[in-house]
């Protein structure tokens, strides 16, 4: 698979795309793998500090809130100062948070170390910032697949780090396990060199204010569904990763079984992420369009002419939701960026190569 670098990238020294993808995937695997291993510390931390399980769970809940609150700011900093600097800073903060977890004496201190510091650190070095770096270097038609690869790498981190973290806890105790994980997080900082670069507006396009960008995004139903989906995903993922290992151990299973249960979840998520990334690409969309257009219940209006007909096509679609098949020749004639984005699926459902 040959990918050309996108023109919006501002990396001063060219980095081979394969190197960029490998470095970004390794960063995503380490950061997400460590985060999803926090549930393995539930019983060791609660028994070692004499705190309730609810206290530890609240610390992880604060971590997720800190992650969500800091994520938009981390994305803005990455656009302004470059992904490499932001990710490297986040890795340092994340590692500091892990080390401080090992010396936290009470649950209240854990709210700050395992919660706020670790959550903010993860927000600035998570796979979301890595995917932003990928998006600048990969052409539009390949981004869905590359984003799927980045998400799969994050799940691969869960598959790898769940048993590794449990082995650290078994061999060295939970305090030293936190330190070992912090050392691994700190060790991937040099990989951020391949992710340097920051977003630049294309010619003739101005940067949108933050609230205006949110308002425009919220106008799309698909974006609202995406937000709801992430809300549900975050809830059940945090619940399972925090409480499942402790529950399995209390049921009489060894801690290794609990760690591998989390690893298996990550393993199957790899396949789902890669499949979703492929299905979001233009070839898969075209295949689905052909299948959908072949159904007799649809009234299809094929277009093979100029951009004026494409404008008419958009009008018909918005008026009565009539499915429309747009061929590649007509699509290439659409020079208007808004019209081109519509033809990629934001307004129209079908585009036939």
GIPERA-V407391 format. One line per field, one symbol per residue. ss: DSSP state (@ for helix, = for strand, . for the rest). burial: 1 if it has 24 or more other C-alpha atoms within 12 Angstrom, else 0. A space follows every 50 residues. Layout:
ss=???
burial=???
This chain:
ss=................@@@@@@@@@@@@@@@@@@@..@@@@@@@@@@@@. ..@@@@@@@@@@@@@@@@@@@@@@@@@@@@@.@@@@@@@@@@@@@@@@@@ @@....@@@@@@@@@@@@@@@@@...@@@@@@@@@@@..@@@@@@@@@@@ @@@@@@@@@@@@@@@@@@@@@@.@@@@@@@@@@@@@@.@@@@@@@..... .........@@@@@@@@@..@@@@@@@@@@@@@@@@@@@@@@@@@@@@@@ ....@@@@@@@@@@@@@@@@@@@@@@@@@..@@@@@@@@@@@@....... ===...@@@@@@@@@@@@@@...===.@@@@@@...@@@@@@@@@@.... ...
burial=00001101111000101001111111111111111111111111110010 10101111111111111101100111111011111111111111111111 11110110111111111111111111111111111111111111111111 11111111111111111110000111111111111101101111111111 00000000000000000000000000000000000011111111111100 00001111111111111011001101111111011100110010000001 11110010111011001000011111110110010000110111101111 111
